[in-house]
Amino acid sequence: MAKVDLDWGKLSFSYMKTDYRYISHWKNGAWDKGSLVTENTVTIAEGSTALHYGQQCFEGLKAYTRADGKIQLFRPDRNAARMNATADRMVMPHVPEEKFIDACMQVVKANEKWVPPHGTGATLYLRPWLVGVGDNIGVKPAPEYLFGVFCIPVGPYFKEGLKPVNFMTSDYDRAAPRGTGAAKVGGNYAASLMPHEEAVHKGFADCIYLDPATHTKIEEVGAANFFGITKAGAFVTPLSPSILPSITKYSLLQVAKDNFGMKTEERDVYIDRLDEFAEAGACGTAAVITPIGGIFHAGKLHVFHSESETGPVTRKLYDTLVGIQYGDLPAPAGWIRVVE
Ligand SMILES: *Cc1c(COP(=O)(O)O)cnc(C)c1O
């Protein structure tokens, strides 16, 4: 299959119109069959709950080209399960796992010429979305829903290899203690735009959200999960009902335990006890790991391993997970779905 002419390694995370996207419509209690379409716009009712009341959600996952040329998805069943957990919280219908994965597979296959080749560091990013539509005005679940999946090729997040960046804690919250923090909904992102801009304006990559009830514990790093490597070599990540459960994070936790025999802990991470960590990072599908150089809090920058160099444990976790994702290293059972 001839590929489109792109400088794969230089691509950024920006929108690009690829050839096909999948769309399916839920009405009268059931999904239609769904189909691939070429138009990249959707027309929805002016009263759609997604437009007024934020009844919507999304997912993000990637397709990788292996050395043998086959294309594979990384843990799409986890994204399907998370979308359905979010759908429950938003009172939206489930997208059955088989339908979700089939939609992703169809989009990858139809856009094969946009899937970055192996060895370029680039991947095909898939964006599934689920929104409430149809004629409505009251605050209640929508009468109809749309489920779509589109894709864009994206370059390696770090063009010159892993590089630590600094973050600052925010005085704002992204989600309430019993709110929608664990759901992948646009409202959490809308709430994060201003704190993000403030952090960037002050010279930081993004902000760190503390637990909304007490502001003493780390919750999220921008739109990524936090992990720290203790001085004793344990992989630690915060546990809280208002954190979005990152699939990358749980994959790293398993790699730390199974591949490297590390102790792993999900527990509170106090912002005034950062010196327990030798290294720290943020993790999510987009960058896999963003090493954290330092965290600015209460007037001081706390530096972990180094402001300019990635720590050895962070690096080996990154290399191993990326190796699994590209098919260069063996994956735990069930993590890989080959596109055929
Ligand atoms: C999507 C997301 C993450 C990362 O999850 P992955 O499954 O690893 O991509 C982390 N935090 C927030 C707030 C998110 O929306």
The ligand as an SDF file (V2000), in Angstrom:
LIG
                    3D

 15 15  0  0  0  0  0  0  0  0999 V2000
   -7.0730   10.3900   28.6590 C   0  0  0  0  0  0  0  0  0  0  0  0
   -6.5410   10.9440   29.9290 C   0  0  0  0  0  0  0  0  0  0  0  0
   -5.3900   10.4190   30.5620 C   0  0  0  0  0  0  0  0  0  0  0  0
   -4.5240    9.3670   29.9340 C   0  0  0  0  0  0  0  0  0  0  0  0
   -5.1450    8.1380   29.7210 O   0  0  0  0  0  0  0  0  0  0  0  0
   -4.5010    7.0970   28.7050 P   0  0  0  0  0  0  0  0  0  0  0  0
   -5.4740    5.9810   28.6860 O   0  0  0  0  0  0  0  0  0  0  0  0
   -3.1980    6.6800   29.2680 O   0  0  0  0  0  0  0  0  0  0  0  0
   -4.3520    7.8010   27.4110 O   0  0  0  0  0  0  0  0  0  0  0  0
   -5.0190   10.9490   31.7970 C   0  0  0  0  0  0  0  0  0  0  0  0
   -5.7070   11.9610   32.3680 N   0  0  0  0  0  0  0  0  0  0  0  0
   -6.7990   12.5000   31.7880 C   0  0  0  0  0  0  0  0  0  0  0  0
   -7.5140   13.6030   32.4680 C   0  0  0  0  0  0  0  0  0  0  0  0
   -7.2500   12.0030   30.5620 C   0  0  0  0  0  0  0  0  0  0  0  0
   -8.3350   12.5550   29.9930 O   0  0  0  0  0  0  0  0  0  0  0  0
  1  2  1  0
  2  3  1  0
  2 14  2  0
  3  4  1  0
  3 10  2  0
  4  5  1  0
  5  6  1  0
  6  7  2  0
  6  8  1  0
  6  9  1  0
 10 11  1  0
 11 12  2  0
 12 13  1  0
 12 14  1  0
 14 15  1  0
M  END
$$$$
